[in-house]
Amino acid sequence: MPQNKRQVALVKHLQAKGFVSIDELASYFDVTPQTIRRDLNYLDEIKLVVRRHGGAEITNSSTTANTSYQTRKIMNLESKEAIANELVKLIPNGASLFINIGTTTETIARALLNHQNLNIVTNNIHVATLLSAKEDFTVIVAAGEVRHRDGGIIGEATCDFISQFQMDFGIIGISGISQDGSLLDFDFREVKVAQAIIDNSNCILLAADHSKFGRSAMVKQGSITQVDHLFTDQKLSPEIAELLVANEVQAHIIE
């Protein structure tokens, strides 16, 4: 059981918010980061929360099911927006690009609205809806099964459709990144589509806020070494940083 009222409130806060960083929790509860770390370590020991790199989430965010799309849209939103604003600087007007499923990629799509003459192929209905408002954009929606919980389009037909294109950029998000650099997700069908995007893009841009590092999911998509650019919002662990340098992956750390 929690040892004090703050720990009870902390668990309830994580239940409402999903993943929350240590700094955010320290500010919310008006205590030091060291106090929050002690609380989280204890709550992790008694299996009420799961400690992640830089923060924690509630235990029902398990390795077999993702949190809801609407919940994920508001999690770490400022970080996602900062990452998106930096990432789109690499995309020139007139470029062609894939954009895959996820709340981070939806945020990136919103940041692309100031671009001109983009050609987009996406398996994300929310992205297609956002970008189709631009008359100078060409937006192509992938064929396949629409997943009701998040508007993602998945399946063998989607992979076949994606494989018909060769795009300048592939913009991808991910559910989790392990300490050895494995890219992890919850649905093997979504993973297969992401692999097709990687295989058919000249340059891969991975957007992942700090909550994705150390987060578990049961399906391995590939390796962080397959991407060309990583955009994130906190300093990387020495293991990940070394892996990126060894494989010439450019890291963009957006504070």
PATORGU-619755 format. One line per field, with one value per residue (C-alpha): residue number from 1; residue in three letters; x, y, z. Coordinates in nm, 2 decimals. Example, Ala and Ser with C-alpha at 12.3 -4.5 7.8 and 13.67 -1.06 7.14 Angstrom:
pos: (1/2)
code: (Ala/Ser)
X: (1.23/1.37)
Y: (-0.45/-0.11)
Z: (0.78/0.71)
end
This chain:
pos: (1/2/3/4/5/6/7/8/9/10/11/12/13/14/15/16/17/18/19/20/21/22/23/24/25/26/27/28/29/30/31/32/33/34/35/36/37/38/39/40/41/42/43/44/45/46/47/48/49/50/51/52/53/54/55/56/57/58/59/60/61/62/63/64/65/66/67/68/69/70/71/72/73/74/75/76/77/78/79/80/81/82/83/84/85/86/87/88/89/90/91/92/93/94/95/96/97/98/99/100/101/102/103/104/105/106/107/108/109/110/111/112/113/114/115/116/117/118/119/120/121/122/123/124/125/126/127/128/129/130/131/132/133/134/135/136/137/138/139/140/141/142/143/144/145/146/147/148/149/150/151/152/153/154/155/156/157/158/159/160/161/162/163/164/165/166/167/168/169/170/171/172/173/174/175/176/177/178/179/180/181/182/183/184/185/186/187/188/189/190/191/192/193/194/195/196/197/198/199/200/201/202/203/204/205/206/207/208/209/210/211/212/213/214/215/216/217/218/219/220/221/222/223/224/225/226/227/228/229/230/231/232/233/234/235/236/237/238/239/240/241/242/243/244/245/246/247/248/249/250/251/252/253/254/255)
code: (Met/Pro/Gln/Asn/Lys/Arg/Gln/Val/Ala/Leu/Val/Lys/His/Leu/Gln/Ala/Lys/Gly/Phe/Val/Ser/Ile/Asp/Glu/Leu/Ala/Ser/Tyr/Phe/Asp/Val/Thr/Pro/Gln/Thr/Ile/Arg/Arg/Asp/Leu/Asn/Tyr/Leu/Asp/Glu/Ile/Lys/Leu/Val/Val/Arg/Arg/His/Gly/Gly/Ala/Glu/Ile/Thr/Asn/Ser/Ser/Thr/Thr/Ala/Asn/Thr/Ser/Tyr/Gln/Thr/Arg/Lys/Ile/Met/Asn/Leu/Glu/Ser/Lys/Glu/Ala/Ile/Ala/Asn/Glu/Leu/Val/Lys/Leu/Ile/Pro/Asn/Gly/Ala/Ser/Leu/Phe/Ile/Asn/Ile/Gly/Thr/Thr/Thr/Glu/Thr/Ile/Ala/Arg/Ala/Leu/Leu/Asn/His/Gln/Asn/Leu/Asn/Ile/Val/Thr/Asn/Asn/Ile/His/Val/Ala/Thr/Leu/Leu/Ser/Ala/Lys/Glu/Asp/Phe/Thr/Val/Ile/Val/Ala/Ala/Gly/Glu/Val/Arg/His/Arg/Asp/Gly/Gly/Ile/Ile/Gly/Glu/Ala/Thr/Cys/Asp/Phe/Ile/Ser/Gln/Phe/Gln/Met/Asp/Phe/Gly/Ile/Ile/Gly/Ile/Ser/Gly/Ile/Ser/Gln/Asp/Gly/Ser/Leu/Leu/Asp/Phe/Asp/Phe/Arg/Glu/Val/Lys/Val/Ala/Gln/Ala/Ile/Ile/Asp/Asn/Ser/Asn/Cys/Ile/Leu/Leu/Ala/Ala/Asp/His/Ser/Lys/Phe/Gly/Arg/Ser/Ala/Met/Val/Lys/Gln/Gly/Ser/Ile/Thr/Gln/Val/Asp/His/Leu/Phe/Thr/Asp/Gln/Lys/Leu/Ser/Pro/Glu/Ile/Ala/Glu/Leu/Leu/Val/Ala/Asn/Glu/Val/Gln/Ala/His/Ile/Ile/Glu)
X: (0.00/0.11/0.28/0.13/-0.13/0.11/0.17/-0.20/-0.25/0.05/-0.11/-0.44/-0.26/-0.08/-0.41/-0.56/-0.26/-0.08/0.30/0.42/0.78/0.96/0.99/0.62/0.53/0.77/0.61/0.26/0.31/0.55/0.83/1.18/1.26/1.45/1.13/0.93/1.20/1.18/0.80/0.81/1.07/0.86/0.54/0.72/0.84/0.48/0.36/0.13/0.33/0.60/0.91/1.02/1.31/1.25/0.92/0.65/0.31/0.04/0.07/-0.24/-0.05/0.07/0.29/-0.01/-0.24/-0.18/-0.35/-0.64/-0.58/-0.74/-0.54/-0.22/-0.31/-0.27/0.03/0.35/0.18/0.42/0.71/0.54/0.48/0.84/0.96/0.72/0.82/1.19/1.13/0.94/1.24/1.40/1.10/1.14/0.84/0.74/0.87/0.70/0.65/0.49/0.33/0.23/-0.01/0.02/-0.05/0.30/0.28/-0.06/0.11/0.38/0.11/-0.04/0.31/0.33/0.04/0.27/0.45/0.36/0.30/0.36/0.27/0.17/0.08/-0.06/-0.23/-0.35/-0.71/-0.65/-0.34/-0.53/-0.82/-0.58/-0.37/-0.65/-0.75/-0.45/-0.54/-0.18/-0.12/-0.18/-0.30/-0.33/-0.49/-0.36/-0.59/-0.67/-0.86/-0.94/-0.87/-1.16/-0.97/-0.73/-0.82/-0.50/-0.52/-0.34/-0.31/-0.15/-0.34/-0.19/0.16/0.11/-0.02/0.27/0.52/0.39/0.56/0.92/0.90/1.16/1.08/0.92/0.79/0.73/0.64/0.68/0.53/0.85/1.23/1.42/1.77/1.93/1.76/1.48/1.17/0.86/0.49/0.16/0.01/0.20/-0.01/0.09/0.45/0.44/0.31/0.59/0.84/0.70/0.74/1.10/1.18/1.03/1.16/1.49/1.52/1.36/1.26/1.17/0.99/0.98/0.94/1.11/0.82/0.90/1.24/1.24/0.87/0.78/0.56/0.54/0.61/0.96/0.94/1.31/1.60/1.67/1.98/1.74/1.65/1.84/1.72/1.59/1.39/1.33/1.31/1.55/1.91/1.97/2.11/2.48/2.38/2.14/2.37/2.66/2.44/2.33/2.69/2.81/2.53/2.55/2.20/2.16/2.00/1.81/1.75/1.48/1.47)
Y: (0.00/0.36/0.51/0.86/1.08/1.21/0.86/0.79/1.11/1.03/0.70/0.87/1.13/0.87/0.69/1.01/1.12/0.80/0.86/1.16/1.28/1.32/1.70/1.73/1.54/1.74/2.06/1.93/1.81/2.10/1.87/1.79/1.55/1.34/1.30/1.19/0.94/0.78/0.77/0.61/0.36/0.24/0.24/0.04/-0.21/-0.28/-0.30/0.01/0.20/0.12/0.33/0.44/0.65/0.99/0.92/0.66/0.53/0.32/-0.06/-0.11/0.04/-0.31/-0.47/-0.62/-0.32/0.05/0.34/0.50/0.73/1.03/0.98/0.96/1.28/1.49/1.30/1.51/1.74/2.02/1.79/1.64/1.99/2.09/1.78/1.83/2.19/2.09/1.78/1.96/2.19/1.90/1.86/2.09/2.22/1.98/1.67/1.33/1.15/0.87/0.94/0.65/0.59/0.77/1.09/1.21/1.18/1.36/1.65/1.65/1.66/1.97/2.13/2.06/2.28/2.58/2.38/2.39/2.13/1.82/1.47/1.25/0.88/0.79/0.50/0.75/0.88/1.17/1.28/1.25/1.46/1.73/1.76/1.73/2.08/2.21/2.25/2.23/1.90/1.56/1.32/0.95/0.72/0.37/0.07/-0.17/-0.23/0.07/0.01/0.16/0.27/0.51/0.55/0.36/0.16/-0.18/-0.52/-0.70/-0.48/-0.18/-0.32/-0.40/-0.05/0.12/-0.09/0.07/0.40/0.53/0.85/1.11/1.08/0.83/0.99/0.73/0.72/0.42/0.29/0.19/0.18/-0.07/-0.01/-0.21/0.01/-0.22/-0.04/-0.19/-0.18/-0.34/-0.47/-0.68/-0.56/-0.20/-0.31/-0.47/-0.14/0.06/-0.18/-0.13/0.25/0.21/-0.01/0.24/0.57/0.74/0.90/0.78/1.04/0.88/1.11/0.98/1.18/1.07/0.85/0.60/0.51/0.21/0.15/-0.21/-0.35/-0.71/-0.67/-0.58/-0.35/-0.32/-0.12/0.24/0.19/0.18/0.54/0.84/1.10/1.07/1.36/1.35/1.58/1.46/1.36/1.00/0.72/0.65/0.31/0.46/0.76/0.52/0.31/0.61/0.74/0.39/0.37/0.73/0.82/1.19/1.27/1.60/1.67/1.94/2.09)
Z: (0.00/-0.05/0.26/0.26/0.10/-0.16/-0.29/-0.31/-0.50/-0.72/-0.83/-0.90/-1.11/-1.32/-1.37/-1.51/-1.72/-1.83/-1.84/-1.65/-1.62/-1.29/-1.34/-1.41/-1.10/-0.88/-1.01/-0.96/-0.60/-0.52/-0.40/-0.52/-0.80/-0.55/-0.34/-0.65/-0.74/-0.40/-0.42/-0.77/-0.67/-0.38/-0.58/-0.85/-0.59/-0.48/-0.84/-0.85/-1.11/-1.37/-1.36/-1.71/-1.83/-1.68/-1.52/-1.46/-1.58/-1.42/-1.44/-1.65/-1.94/-2.00/-2.26/-2.44/-2.49/-2.56/-2.38/-2.56/-2.86/-2.70/-2.38/-2.58/-2.77/-2.46/-2.31/-2.34/-2.59/-2.55/-2.62/-2.92/-3.06/-3.00/-3.18/-3.46/-3.52/-3.54/-3.76/-4.03/-4.09/-4.27/-4.51/-4.82/-5.01/-5.29/-5.10/-5.10/-4.77/-4.58/-4.24/-4.02/-3.73/-3.40/-3.20/-3.25/-3.63/-3.62/-3.44/-3.71/-3.98/-3.81/-3.82/-4.19/-4.28/-4.35/-4.62/-4.99/-5.26/-5.05/-5.17/-4.88/-4.85/-4.51/-4.32/-4.06/-4.11/-3.87/-4.07/-4.40/-4.27/-4.14/-4.45/-4.71/-4.61/-4.81/-5.17/-5.28/-5.10/-5.27/-5.00/-5.07/-4.81/-4.80/-4.86/-4.58/-4.26/-4.05/-3.68/-3.49/-3.18/-3.35/-3.72/-3.83/-4.15/-4.13/-4.28/-4.58/-4.83/-4.66/-4.69/-5.05/-5.12/-4.94/-5.15/-5.47/-5.37/-5.32/-5.11/-5.01/-4.64/-4.41/-4.09/-3.82/-3.45/-3.21/-2.89/-2.72/-2.76/-2.55/-2.41/-2.69/-2.95/-3.05/-3.18/-3.02/-3.08/-2.98/-3.30/-3.55/-3.84/-3.76/-3.74/-4.08/-4.23/-4.06/-4.20/-4.55/-4.49/-4.39/-4.69/-4.93/-4.80/-4.89/-4.55/-4.22/-3.95/-3.62/-3.37/-3.01/-2.69/-2.37/-2.25/-2.53/-2.41/-2.18/-2.25/-2.33/-2.60/-2.73/-3.10/-3.24/-3.54/-3.61/-3.47/-3.41/-3.63/-3.93/-3.91/-4.04/-3.79/-3.44/-3.28/-2.91/-2.61/-2.35/-2.33/-2.45/-2.24/-2.30/-2.46/-2.71/-2.78/-2.86/-3.08/-3.28/-3.33/-3.44/-3.70/-3.82/-3.70/-3.64/-3.30/-3.26/-2.89/-2.85/-2.50)
end
